[in-house]
Amino acid sequence: MRAGTSLVAVLMAVLASIACPTTAHALDADITSDTAAQFYEMRSPTGETVISRRRLTTTLGASVYDLLNRPTDPRAPQLSFRIRLRYDADYGASPEETNVSNFGRLVPGFQRGPVDLMYGYVEGRRFLDGWLGFRVGRQYVVDALGWWSFDGGLVKVTSPYYLAAEVYGGLEQRGGMPLSLPRFERDGVWRGDRAGYAPAEWASFQPNVIAPAYGIAIESTGFTWLHGRFTYRRVENTGTSNVSPFLNGFRNPVIYDGTRLSQERFGYAMDASLAKVGGVKAGFSYDMYLTKFATVFASVDAYVSKRVTVSTDYDFYVPTFDADSIWNFFLAMPMNDLSLRANWDATDKLSVAGGFRGRFFGQQTGPENTTFPSSPNGLPQANQYPSSGVDPMGGGNLSARYRWGEGVIGARGAGDFASTGDRIGGDVYAERILETRYVMQGRAGVWGWDDKLRPGRDAVSVQYVLGAGYKLFPRSLALAEFEHDINRLAGQRFRVMLWLTLAVAK
């Protein structure tokens, strides 16, 4: 809890310094906070508590606008500041999980109460007669390559000729660094702070050091019905890397040291829409290290009438990893997802939605063929790898929702079917706000699954959730939820969650 208090104090000090410039003028500020407390446990069928957790997650964000004097010209330059921090603590975790000397329960890299800076940057817009924009600090980039975060600077040049160019560079946000988490790294390498570890202890848990990165992007601008963006990004690994993760205790790990590639990718995405007709989205990302497409996607929406929309989607995905990862040695099976969905607003209060989906993915269907000799360069021949078949699966869903006043009631059902197993079920939910302040919520469902690879794991799960809350202000809510899940495999699961959302604007 002390870490959460410090988080608030740091943010308030930053806001105070920004909100008190040498020349006083009107500022627009917005402060938001979200807090969630979770108390849950998982029991075995015999009643023994297997997992017990007590978690507290709180975020605190602020935005300050008009740091420059606001002139009457709406095209004048703008300067703003935005920041958001998060404190995510697990008080129910065992002390042994962070004790380096305890190999039985230790979880390398685990922190009981980490504080991370989600973003914090100064942003300028419309400088140099509207040509120049910039951001400095920790920031997000969202494009065809996915979500990504770095510490550094970004410069954007917007021309009056429907084209903009962007250049950015800095250090990739990585776990084990101050105020950082690993969610934006490429998968496949286990990194973190190795302080207190002997060189041979947990050799697969590799030290985390800075990762220089840079990228460029070109996108369209000024069109109301069309947008396209091409982007390129490269990230470098530095420091040491263990290249012998499977140790037998007789040799020290082999270490590689030097600057090397982490990821190098490019991609493109576009979306277009016409009122009363429909919209189209499409894009791809290409991994230059693996020399293959990582993702391809396309979506088409047709506005059949004012109340009916029909859509189809296609997604192609292949797992890709950091260039240091051993997983690059193994075969990666692609997935192809195709879906057809529709939405019908039957009335102003009632809406119905449904769809069908299918997935086709490759899987190993035979043992590796080792009877073929290697090629002259010493690498295995292509026909030495195992054959790959196509295993299809399909499913569908149907949902309905009815709104009246400050209440809503709905139901949904879904099913997935494949040669290896099935899952089917549904739930109903309702929410009602009484006297504009009191919030009542409820949900109940029944879901069953059939695992044909492990017949003994078939089960039916029943769950219900009850919630009650109070709206403190128009954008602020206190809410409590109780959840109870029951099935024969996990026994009884209980979870209590407390939510507090606050938002203040000035």
Secondary structure, 3 states (H helix, E strand, C coil): CHHHHHHHHHHHHHHHHHCCCCCCCCCEEEEEEEEEEEEEEEECCCCCEEEEEEEEEEEEEEEEECCCCCCCCCCCCEEEEEEEEEEEEECCCCHHHHCCCCCCCCCCCCCCCCEEEEEEEEEEEEHHHHCEEEEEEEEEEEECCEEEEEEEEEEEEECCCCEEEEEEEEEECCCCCCCCCHHHCCCCCCEECCCCCCCCCCCCCEECCCCEEEEEEEEECCCCCEEEEEEEEEEEECCEEECCCCCCCCCCCCEEECCEEEEEEEEEEEEEEECCCEEEEEEEEEECCCCEEEEEEEEEEEECCCCEEEEEEEEEECCCCCCCCHHHHCCCCCEEEEEEEEEECCCCCEEEEEEEEEEEEEEECCCCCCCCCCCCCCCCCHHHCCCEEEEEEEEEEEEEEEEECCEEEEEEEEEEEECCEEEEEEEEEEEEEECCCEEEEEEEEEEEEEECCCHHHCEEEEEEEEEEEEEEECCEEEEEEEEEEEECCCEEEEEEEEEEEEEEEC
